[in-house]
Structures are given as structure tokens and as C-alpha cells.
């Protein structure tokens, strides 16, 4: 089968087309014919710095996939050949989404909602699960609460805005001014142009901060929280604020990393089916142009998600 693999760890141009054996589903696994694969920051960070976890002789990036079940392994009862599915298989181990086929445990997938195509479905799993787990499961966001979402127009951020609104929260987002109309269309209640306004001076009394930026944003976000509030940091935990300061302010501050989760995938599928969640597609490129997709993503200016299509 065709795939894209880094011939070494480094710049985007290390990504090259390769031919590898098609995998076979093992016990409780399914074989999925990939129609589209999402591109995420973890992909280009891994490509640049080197893989972590267990990888094969031919590393294949990509954690978000949407496609059709080609075959099922022994013990699989959830799906059968022909079913359309989407998911985030095997994270953080090698999933191999930049390929024509992937195998993974059946319970890492959910049925693709019928009101979204494979490109849209492939844009969802990692980013939407990150937002769901951070907002709902870690911070316990409830109806009527106020949430501040940093990098609100990004891959995770624009989905977090919608998930928070579906939960009944009041949503404040930070983004450049040219992204504000887009975020209002997703339901954001209040927007701050971080290039012109200091959010730490403009916002107070929020219950949850979802920080997709990191660095000094964590420390600067603490004072905007109410006592008992939650700061959920998504990037490198090196940007977490001083724990003693967080305790003095009476807030919870921590770092979270996304986990494969069938329950979360089913919730995401439910929101899509209800019309409460839709991904914004910044760009679609063919699988063979994965290097160009990484170059585009690393600019840090995309609105929504980049997706690779697999012929």
C-alpha cells in the first residue's frame, strides 16, 4: 500500500511517499481503508524532533483517520466491512494515518455521522477529543459557567468554542481580529484581539481557561479565574504556572494530554449529528503532499484543520 514516511527526523521535506505492506487486523482490531487523515501539531513536532513510544521500521505519522471498514479481526462485534468510521487510533503510539490502510482496536473508532464527509470527520478526533476531555472531563464545565479559550480559531480552539456552547457556557475567545467573524458564527459570546488588548486586563471571573498557547499564558491566565476555577494547559507542561501561586489564588492548574476514548468519540459524533459541532477545514491536500501540509501548519496561522485526502 502507499503511505508517507519520514526518511529521517527533521524538516518537512523528509516526508516522502513509500510502499509498505498492508497491515492485517489482529484480535479485536479492524482494518480501515483510509479516505482522509487529519494533520495535527503533534505530527510536525514528532517529525521535527523524532518519534516517541513504539514505532515500526518505517515510521508513519498521522493519528486522525476517517474511512471504511475493510475487514474485522477475531472478536470484533461493533463493526462489519463497509461501515464508515472515524477515530484516533493508538495515540501516542504509531497509528499510521498517512497511509491507505490502518489497523487498530475497534473501540478506538466510532461510526462516522452521516451528515459529515470523510474530510470533515478526519479533522475531528484528536482536536475534538482534546477539547472535550479538557473542558468537560477535566474542568467539569457546566451550563452557565464562563470559559476563556486561548487560540480560539485554531484546530482545537474552534472545536472547543462549539463544545462549550453546546454545554451552555458563556464563551470568551482570544484570536486575531480577522478571525472574530468566524468565531462569532460558531457561537462565541465575546472576543479579544490579543495583538491589541491584554486579555488579563479585559477578562475577570471565568470558571475555566483552556490554554492552547502555553508559555507565559498560564501565569497570565491565573488572575482571570474565580476561586475554584480551572486552568487547563494543552501544550508543553513547562509553561504551567507556579503551583504555590495557583494555590494562593484558590484555582486548579494542570496539564492534560488527549487519550483515545470511545465514550468521547461517541459524544463528538452526537454533537456533529445534532448540528452543534462542525470542523472548519483550512486546507485539503493529497496524501503525497504531506510535506506541504506540514509547512502550512507550522506557520501557525491556519483557521481550523488541515486534512490529507487519500485516493
C-alpha positions as CSV (number, residue, x, y, z in Angstrom):
1,X,0.0,0.0,0.0
2,X,1.0,3.6,-0.4
3,X,2.0,5.7,2.6
4,X,4.1,8.7,3.6
5,X,7.1,8.3,5.9
6,X,9.9,10.5,7.1
7,X,13.2,9.2,5.7
8,X,14.8,10.9,8.8
9,X,13.6,13.2,11.6
10,X,13.8,16.9,10.6
11,X,12.3,19.5,8.2
12,X,9.0,18.9,6.3
13,X,10.9,17.7,3.2
14,X,11.9,14.5,5.0
15,X,8.4,13.2,4.3
16,X,8.4,11.0,1.2
17,X,6.0,8.5,-0.4
18,X,6.7,4.9,0.3
19,X,5.3,1.4,-0.4
20,X,4.7,-0.8,2.6
21,X,2.9,-4.0,3.3
22,X,-0.8,-3.6,4.0
23,X,-1.5,-4.4,7.7
24,X,-3.8,-7.2,8.8
25,X,-6.3,-6.8,11.7
26,X,-5.4,-8.8,14.8
27,X,-7.6,-9.8,17.7
28,X,-10.3,-7.2,18.4
29,X,-8.9,-5.0,15.6
30,X,-10.4,-3.6,12.4
31,X,-8.7,-2.8,9.1
32,X,-9.8,0.6,7.8
33,X,-9.4,1.9,4.3
34,X,-8.4,5.5,4.9
35,X,-10.3,8.2,2.9
36,X,-8.9,11.2,4.8
37,X,-6.3,11.8,7.5
38,X,-6.2,14.8,9.8
39,X,-2.9,16.8,10.3
40,X,-2.1,17.9,13.9
41,X,0.7,19.8,15.6
42,X,1.8,16.6,17.2
43,X,2.6,15.3,13.7
44,X,5.0,18.0,12.8
45,X,6.5,18.2,16.3
46,X,7.2,14.4,16.1
47,X,8.6,14.7,12.6
48,X,10.9,17.5,13.7
49,X,12.1,16.1,17.0
50,X,11.9,12.3,16.4
51,X,9.3,9.7,17.4
52,X,8.4,8.7,20.9
53,X,6.9,5.4,22.0
54,X,6.9,2.2,19.9
55,X,7.2,2.7,16.1
56,X,7.9,0.3,13.3
57,X,10.9,0.1,11.0
58,X,9.1,2.5,8.6
59,X,7.6,5.3,10.7
60,X,4.2,6.6,9.5
61,X,2.7,9.7,11.1
62,X,-0.9,10.6,11.5
63,X,-3.5,10.0,14.3
64,X,-6.8,11.2,12.8
65,X,-8.5,9.0,10.2
66,X,-11.8,8.6,8.6
67,X,-12.6,5.7,6.3
68,X,-14.4,2.4,5.6
69,X,-14.0,-0.8,7.4
70,X,-12.3,-3.3,5.1
71,X,-12.0,-6.3,7.4
72,X,-12.5,-7.2,11.0
73,X,-10.4,-9.3,13.3
74,X,-11.5,-12.1,15.7
75,X,-13.7,-10.9,18.5
76,X,-15.0,-7.7,16.8
77,X,-18.7,-7.1,17.3
78,X,-19.0,-3.3,16.9
79,X,-18.4,-3.1,13.1
80,X,-18.5,-5.0,9.9
81,X,-17.0,-4.5,6.5
82,X,-18.5,-1.5,4.7
83,X,-19.1,0.6,7.9
84,X,-17.9,4.2,7.8
85,X,-15.8,5.0,10.9
86,X,-13.6,7.8,12.3
87,X,-11.2,7.8,15.2
88,X,-7.8,8.5,16.8
89,X,-6.2,5.0,16.9
90,X,-3.3,4.1,19.1
91,X,-2.2,7.6,20.3
92,X,0.5,8.2,21.3
93,X,2.0,5.1,19.7
94,X,2.3,4.9,15.9
95,X,-1.1,4.9,14.3
96,X,0.0,5.3,10.7
97,X,-2.8,7.5,9.4
98,X,-0.8,8.9,6.5
99,X,-1.5,5.7,4.6
100,X,-4.1,3.9,2.5
101,X,-5.0,1.5,5.4
102,X,-4.6,1.4,9.2
103,X,-5.4,-1.2,11.8
104,X,-6.4,-0.5,15.4
105,X,-8.6,-1.9,18.2
106,X,-12.2,-1.5,17.1
107,X,-13.1,0.5,20.2
108,X,-10.8,3.3,19.2
109,X,-13.4,4.2,16.5
110,X,-17.0,5.4,16.2
111,X,-19.4,5.4,13.3
112,X,-19.0,8.4,11.1
113,X,-22.0,10.7,11.3
114,X,-24.0,10.7,8.1
115,X,-24.2,14.5,7.9
116,X,-20.4,14.9,7.5
117,X,-18.0,13.7,4.8
118,X,-14.7,11.9,5.4
119,X,-12.6,15.1,5.2
120,X,-14.7,16.7,7.9
121,X,-14.7,13.5,10.0
122,X,-10.9,13.2,9.8
123,X,-10.5,16.7,11.1
124,X,-12.2,15.9,14.4
125,X,-10.9,13.1,16.6
126,X,-7.7,14.4,18.2
127,X,-8.7,18.0,18.3
128,X,-12.3,17.4,19.4
129,X,-11.3,14.8,22.0
130,X,-8.7,17.3,23.4
131,X,-11.3,19.9,23.8
132,X,-13.9,17.5,25.2
133,X,-11.6,15.9,27.7
134,X,-10.1,19.3,28.8
135,X,-13.4,21.2,29.1
136,X,-15.9,18.6,30.2
137,X,-14.0,15.8,31.9
138,X,-11.0,17.7,33.4
139,X,-12.6,21.1,34.2
140,X,-16.1,19.9,34.6
141,X,-17.6,22.8,32.6
142,X,-21.3,23.3,33.2
143,X,-24.1,25.3,31.8
144,X,-24.0,28.9,32.8
145,X,-20.2,29.0,33.5
146,X,-17.8,31.3,31.8
147,X,-14.9,29.9,29.8
148,X,-11.9,31.6,28.2
149,X,-10.4,29.8,25.2
150,X,-7.0,30.9,24.0
151,X,-6.2,30.4,20.3
152,X,-9.9,30.1,19.8
153,X,-9.7,29.9,15.9
154,X,-7.1,27.1,15.9
155,X,-7.7,23.4,15.4
156,X,-8.6,22.6,19.0
157,X,-9.9,26.1,19.8
158,X,-12.6,26.4,17.2
159,X,-14.0,23.0,18.3
160,X,-13.7,23.9,22.0
161,X,-15.8,27.0,21.3
162,X,-18.6,24.8,19.9
163,X,-18.4,22.2,22.6
164,X,-18.5,24.8,25.3
165,X,-21.5,26.5,23.7
166,X,-23.3,23.1,23.4
167,X,-22.7,22.7,27.1
168,X,-24.5,26.0,27.7
169,X,-21.4,28.0,28.7
170,X,-20.6,31.7,28.1
171,X,-17.6,31.6,25.7
172,X,-14.8,34.2,25.5
173,X,-12.0,33.6,23.0
174,X,-8.7,35.2,22.1
175,X,-7.8,35.5,18.4
176,X,-6.7,38.0,15.8
177,X,-9.3,40.4,14.8
178,X,-9.7,38.9,11.3
179,X,-10.9,35.7,12.9
180,X,-13.6,37.3,15.0
181,X,-16.5,37.0,12.5
182,X,-15.7,33.3,12.0
183,X,-15.7,32.7,15.8
184,X,-19.0,34.6,16.2
185,X,-20.5,32.3,13.6
186,X,-19.6,29.4,15.9
187,X,-21.3,31.0,18.8
188,X,-18.5,32.8,20.7
189,X,-20.0,35.4,23.0
190,X,-17.0,37.7,23.5
191,X,-13.7,38.0,21.6
192,X,-10.4,39.6,22.4
193,X,-7.8,40.6,19.8
194,X,-4.7,39.5,21.7
195,X,-2.5,41.7,19.4
196,X,-4.3,44.9,20.6
197,X,-5.7,44.0,24.1
198,X,-4.2,42.3,27.1
199,X,-6.7,39.6,28.0
200,X,-5.5,39.6,31.6
201,X,-6.8,43.2,31.9
202,X,-10.0,42.6,29.9
203,X,-11.3,39.4,31.5
204,X,-12.3,38.5,35.0
205,X,-14.3,35.9,36.9
206,X,-14.1,33.0,34.5
207,X,-14.6,29.4,35.7
208,X,-12.4,27.7,33.1
209,X,-9.4,28.7,31.0
210,X,-8.4,26.4,28.1
211,X,-4.9,27.4,27.2
212,X,-3.8,26.2,23.7
213,X,-0.9,28.6,23.6
214,X,1.3,27.7,26.6
215,X,4.4,29.6,27.8
216,X,3.6,32.7,29.8
217,X,-0.1,32.4,29.0
218,X,-0.6,30.1,32.0
219,X,0.7,32.6,34.6
220,X,-1.2,35.5,32.9
221,X,-4.4,33.5,33.0
222,X,-4.5,32.7,36.7
223,X,-5.9,36.1,37.8
224,X,-8.8,35.9,35.4
225,X,-10.1,32.8,37.2
226,X,-12.6,32.7,40.0
227,X,-11.6,30.9,43.2
228,X,-12.2,27.2,42.5
229,X,-11.7,27.7,38.7
230,X,-9.7,25.5,36.4
231,X,-6.7,26.3,34.2
232,X,-6.2,23.5,31.7
233,X,-3.0,23.7,29.7
234,X,-2.7,21.8,26.5
235,X,0.9,22.5,25.1
236,X,4.2,21.6,26.8
237,X,3.7,21.4,30.6
238,X,6.8,23.5,31.0
239,X,4.5,26.5,30.7
240,X,2.5,25.7,33.8
241,X,2.2,28.5,36.4
242,X,3.8,28.2,39.8
243,X,1.7,25.8,41.9
244,X,2.1,27.9,45.0
245,X,0.6,30.9,43.3
246,X,-2.3,28.8,42.0
247,X,-3.0,27.6,45.5
248,X,-2.9,31.1,46.9
249,X,-5.4,32.2,44.3
250,X,-7.6,29.1,45.0
251,X,-7.5,27.8,41.5
252,X,-6.7,24.4,39.9
253,X,-3.9,24.5,37.3
254,X,-2.8,21.4,35.4
255,X,-1.7,20.0,32.1
256,X,-3.6,17.4,30.1
257,X,-2.8,15.2,27.1
258,X,-5.5,13.6,25.0
259,X,-6.3,9.9,25.3
260,X,-8.1,7.5,22.9
261,X,-11.6,7.3,24.3
262,X,-14.7,5.7,22.7
263,X,-17.1,7.4,25.0
264,X,-15.6,10.8,24.0
265,X,-15.8,9.8,20.3
266,X,-19.5,8.9,20.7
267,X,-20.2,12.3,22.3
268,X,-18.4,14.1,19.5
269,X,-20.4,12.1,16.9
270,X,-23.6,13.0,18.8
271,X,-22.8,16.7,18.7
272,X,-22.0,16.5,15.0
273,X,-25.2,14.7,14.3
274,X,-27.2,17.3,16.3
275,X,-25.6,20.1,14.3
276,X,-23.8,21.5,17.4
277,X,-20.3,20.7,16.1
278,X,-18.7,21.2,12.7
279,X,-15.0,21.4,11.8
280,X,-13.5,24.3,9.8
281,X,-11.3,22.9,7.0
282,X,-8.3,25.3,6.5
283,X,-6.9,23.2,3.6
284,X,-7.1,19.8,1.9
285,X,-4.1,18.3,0.2
286,X,-3.5,14.9,-1.3
287,X,-1.5,12.4,0.8
288,X,1.6,12.8,-1.4
289,X,1.8,16.5,-0.4
290,X,2.0,15.8,3.3
291,X,5.2,17.8,3.5
292,X,3.4,20.9,2.1
293,X,0.6,20.3,4.7
294,X,3.3,20.4,7.5
295,X,4.8,23.6,6.1
296,X,1.4,25.2,6.1
297,X,0.6,24.0,9.6
298,X,3.9,25.2,11.1
299,X,3.1,28.8,10.1
300,X,0.6,28.8,13.0
301,X,-1.9,30.9,11.1
302,X,-4.4,28.3,9.9
303,X,-8.1,28.7,10.7
304,X,-9.4,25.2,11.6
305,X,-7.8,22.0,10.5
306,X,-5.6,20.7,7.6
307,X,-6.6,17.4,6.1
308,X,-4.9,14.9,3.7
309,X,-7.1,13.1,1.2
310,X,-6.2,9.5,0.3
311,X,-7.1,8.5,-3.2
